């Protein structure tokens, strides 16, 4: 059962622009995560560098936001 504070915060958060809602959601989820795994951080650093190299070399394939959303809805069963 939501408290009055939670209802108020939710209501206010939903009025934020999309980018700010995404940032808030990220921070909230991050606050629930366990301590950072050093190996995972290293793996992500390598992945980021690999992807940047693809962008620099021109081999990266980009999709626009609408296509990304379509693919995610299809993957998640259009929840």
GUGUTOR-324446 format. One line per field, with one value per residue: x, y negated, z negated of N, C-alpha, C in turn; residue in three letters. Coordinates in steps of 0.05 Angstrom, whole numbers. Example, Ala and Ser with C-alpha at 12.3 -4.5 7.8 and 13.67 -1.06 7.14 Angstrom:
<sites>
nxx 264|257 .
nyy 114|45 .
nzz -156|-142 .
caxx 246|273 .
cayy 90|21 .
cazz -156|-143 .
cxx 264|258 .
cyy 66|-1 .
czz -156|-157 .
res Ala|Ser .
</sites>
This chain:
<sites>
nxx 17|13|45|27|68|96|57|54|106|110|70|91|140|123|109|155|202|217|273|291|259|280|332|322|297|340|376|346|341|395|406|386|418|469|536|585|613|678|700|658|654|703|694|651|677|712|675|649|692|701|653|656|700|677|641|677|704|664|634|592|523|467|405|342|305|250|251|281|246|204|228|241|189|170|205|193|142|103|86 .
nyy 23|-43|-98|-165|-199|-169|-167|-221|-233|-197|-218|-270|-255|-231|-275|-296|-311|-262|-248|-263|-231|-181|-186|-190|-140|-107|-121|-104|-49|-35|-45|-1|40|89|82|57|100|113|142|142|88|80|113|86|38|56|73|25|-3|30|22|-33|-33|-7|-46|-88|-63|-59|-13|-3|8|-32|-45|-81|-115|-101|-51|-22|-22|8|57|71|74|117|157|159|176|138|112 .
nzz 0|19|-11|-30|-18|21|61|74|91|135|168|178|202|250|280|298|352|403|406|355|323|338|319|264|255|266|225|181|189|189|136|112|126|113|84|130|179|192|234|270|281|308|353|377|389|429|467|479|502|547|575|585|619|663|678|692|734|771|776|742|732|730|698|698|646|647|674|637|593|616|624|570|548|577|560|506|506|514|466 .
caxx 0|30|42|21|94|102|38|61|131|103|55|110|160|111|107|182|208|226|301|294|247|299|354|312|294|367|387|331|349|423|406|378|439|491|561|596|631|701|702|637|662|724|681|636|696|721|652|646|714|695|631|667|717|659|631|699|711|642|620|569|496|450|376|331|291|225|257|289|222|189|242|238|162|167|220|180|115|86|74 .
cayy 0|-66|-119|-191|-209|-155|-176|-248|-231|-184|-238|-290|-243|-226|-300|-303|-304|-235|-244|-265|-206|-160|-190|-184|-112|-95|-125|-87|-21|-33|-45|26|59|96|68|61|122|102|157|133|61|84|124|64|20|68|72|-3|-9|45|8|-59|-26|-2|-72|-102|-50|-60|13|-2|4|-47|-46|-104|-110|-87|-24|-10|-16|29|82|77|83|144|175|162|185|114|109 .
cazz 0|22|-30|-17|-7|45|81|82|107|160|184|187|220|276|295|308|380|406|399|326|311|342|300|237|254|265|198|162|193|180|107|103|134|94|90|157|184|206|260|288|290|328|377|389|401|454|486|488|521|571|589|595|642|685|687|705|760|789|779|724|744|712|702|685|621|652|680|612|577|629|618|542|543|588|543|480|509|514|439 .
cxx 18|24|35|46|100|82|45|86|126|89|74|130|148|106|133|184|219|255|305|281|266|322|346|309|321|378|372|339|377|424|399|399|458|516|572|615|654|704|682|644|683|712|665|655|706|699|648|668|710|674|640|685|700|648|653|706|688|627|596|543|478|421|365|314|265|230|266|265|206|202|239|210|158|182|206|151|95|71|61 .
cyy -25|-87|-145|-202|-196|-164|-203|-248|-218|-204|-259|-279|-239|-252|-309|-297|-275|-230|-245|-241|-183|-162|-182|-153|-98|-97|-107|-58|-16|-32|-18|47|65|80|75|85|112|116|147|105|63|94|103|44|30|67|44|-11|5|31|-19|-54|-20|-28|-87|-89|-50|-33|16|-7|-9|-43|-70|-95|-94|-57|-9|-3|7|56|90|87|112|164|180|170|162|110|83 .
czz 0|0|-15|-5|20|67|92|100|134|179|195|207|248|292|306|338|381|397|369|312|314|323|272|234|251|237|178|165|183|150|96|109|112|101|117|158|202|233|280|299|312|355|392|402|428|475|497|508|548|588|600|619|667|696|703|732|780|793|760|739|723|718|688|661|626|658|654|595|589|622|589|536|554|570|516|482|507|488|436 .
res Unk|Unk|Unk|Unk|Unk|Unk|Unk|Unk|Unk|Unk|Unk|Unk|Unk|Unk|Unk|Unk|Unk|Unk|Unk|Unk|Unk|Unk|Unk|Unk|Unk|Unk|Unk|Unk|Unk|Unk|Unk|Unk|Unk|Unk|Unk|Unk|Unk|Unk|Unk|Unk|Unk|Unk|Unk|Unk|Unk|Unk|Unk|Unk|Unk|Unk|Unk|Unk|Unk|Unk|Unk|Unk|Unk|Unk|Unk|Unk|Unk|Unk|Unk|Unk|Unk|Unk|Unk|Unk|Unk|Unk|Unk|Unk|Unk|Unk|Unk|Unk|Unk|Unk|Unk .
</sites>
